[in-house]
Structures are given as C-alpha cells and as structure tokens.
Amino acid sequence: MEKLGIDPLLIAVQIINFILLLVILKKVLYKPIITAIKDRTKELEDIEKKSLEVEKARKETEKKSAEILASAQKEKKELVLSAKREGEAERKKIIEKANREAKEILIGTKKQIERDKKKS
C-alpha cells in the first residue's frame, strides 16, 4: 500500500477520528435535536387538542344560544297572545259595561218620560 501512497496507520487514525466524530456529534447534536423535535410534536398535539376543545365549546355555545333564542321567541309569542287575549277580554268588559250603562240610561229616560206623561 505504501507504493500507492496510502499509509495504513493514517487510514486507521482517520477511521478512529471519524468514529469519534460520529459519537461526539450524536451526543452533542442528535439527542438535543431529537428532543426538540419530540417537544415540538407534543406541543403541536396539545395545540390540536385545545383547538378541538375550543371548537367543541363553540358548537355547544352556539347550540345553547340557538335554544335560548328559540325559547325567547316562543315566550315572546306567548306574551303577545296573552296580551291580545287580555286586551280582548278588557275590550269586551268595557263594551258590556257601556251597554249596561246605556240600557240603564235608556230605562231611566223612559221612566222619566212616563212620569212626565202621567204628570201632564
């Protein structure tokens, strides 16, 4: 090999140096990079979980809001109908009272006319 200009000792030292470099790089760079990647993956999974929870909460809130709105609409209709019924009942009472008073006035007037006729 020396005829080719290759020194076996130099190659052995180069191989040992390369292996040492790989071991050092694995300890210094590989583990921290893998740890950072795992941490980032976990962080992304947590963010995704929170996003799903927020979406679920939003849907629940939307559903509750729709239920409350429907309930309010129903209550509004019931109140309007109740107010109409009360108004109609009050109107009937007023008309009946006015009719009674008109009849009383009419009867009173007829009696007065009869008295006046008897006197004359």
C-alpha positions in Angstrom: 0.0 0.0 0.0 2.9 2.3 0.5 3.6 2.0 -3.2 0.3 3.6 -3.8 1.0 6.3 -1.3 -1.5 5.0 1.3 -0.4 4.9 4.8 -2.4 2.2 6.8 -1.7 3.9 10.1 -3.1 7.2 8.7 -6.2 5.4 7.5 -6.7 3.7 10.9 -6.3 7.0 12.6 -8.8 8.6 10.2 -11.3 5.9 10.8 -11.0 6.3 14.6 -11.3 10.0 14.2 -14.4 9.6 12.1 -16.0 7.2 14.6 -15.1 9.6 17.5 -16.6 12.5 15.5 -19.8 10.4 14.9 -20.1 9.6 18.7 -19.5 13.2 19.7 -22.0 14.6 17.1 -24.5 12.0 18.2 -24.2 13.1 21.9 -23.9 16.8 21.2 -26.3 17.3 18.3 -28.5 14.3 17.6 -30.1 13.9 21.1 -30.9 17.6 21.5 -32.4 17.8 18.0 -34.5 14.6 18.6 -35.6 16.0 22.0 -36.5 19.3 20.4 -38.5 17.5 17.6 -40.3 15.4 20.2 -41.1 18.5 22.3 -42.4 20.3 19.3 -44.5 17.4 18.2 -46.0 17.2 21.7 -46.7 20.9 21.7 -48.4 20.6 18.3 -50.6 17.8 19.6 -51.5 19.8 22.7 -52.4 22.8 20.5 -54.5 20.5 18.3 -56.3 19.1 21.4 -57.0 22.6 22.7 -58.3 23.6 19.2 -60.7 20.7 19.2 -61.9 21.6 22.7 -62.4 25.2 21.7 -64.3 24.1 18.6 -66.5 21.8 20.7 -67.1 24.6 23.2 -68.0 26.9 20.4 -70.5 24.4 19.0 -72.1 23.9 22.4 -72.3 27.7 22.9 -73.9 28.1 19.5 -76.4 25.3 20.3 -77.3 26.9 23.7 -77.6 30.3 22.0 -80.0 28.9 19.4 -82.0 27.2 22.2 -82.2 30.4 24.2 -83.2 32.4 21.1 -85.9 29.8 20.3 -87.1 29.9 23.9 -87.2 33.7 23.8 -89.1 33.7 20.5 -91.7 31.2 22.0 -92.0 33.3 25.1 -92.5 36.4 23.1 -95.3 34.8 21.1 -96.9 33.6 24.2 -96.7 37.1 25.8 -98.2 38.7 22.7 -101.0 36.2 22.6 -101.6 36.6 26.3 -101.7 40.4 25.9 -104.1 40.1 23.0 -106.4 37.9 25.0 -106.3 40.2 28.0 -106.9 43.2 25.7 -109.8 41.4 24.0 -111.3 40.5 27.4 -110.9 44.0 28.7 -112.5 45.4 25.5 -115.5 43.0 26.0 -115.8 44.2 29.6 -115.8 47.8 28.6 -118.3 47.2 25.9 -120.6 45.3 28.3 -120.3 48.0 30.9 -121.0 50.7 28.3 -124.1 48.7 27.1 -125.3 48.2 30.7 -124.9 51.9 31.4 -126.6 52.8 28.1 -129.5 50.5 29.0 -129.8 52.0 32.5 -129.8 55.5 31.0 -132.4 54.4 28.4 -134.6 52.8 31.1 -134.1 55.8 33.3 -135.1 58.1 30.4 -138.1 56.0 29.5 -139.3 56.1 33.2 -138.8 59.8 33.3 -140.8 60.2 30.1 -143.6 58.1 31.5 -143.6 60.2 34.7 -143.7 63.3 32.7 -146.6 61.9 30.6 -148.5 61.0 33.8 -148.0 64.4 35.2 -149.2 66.1 32.1 
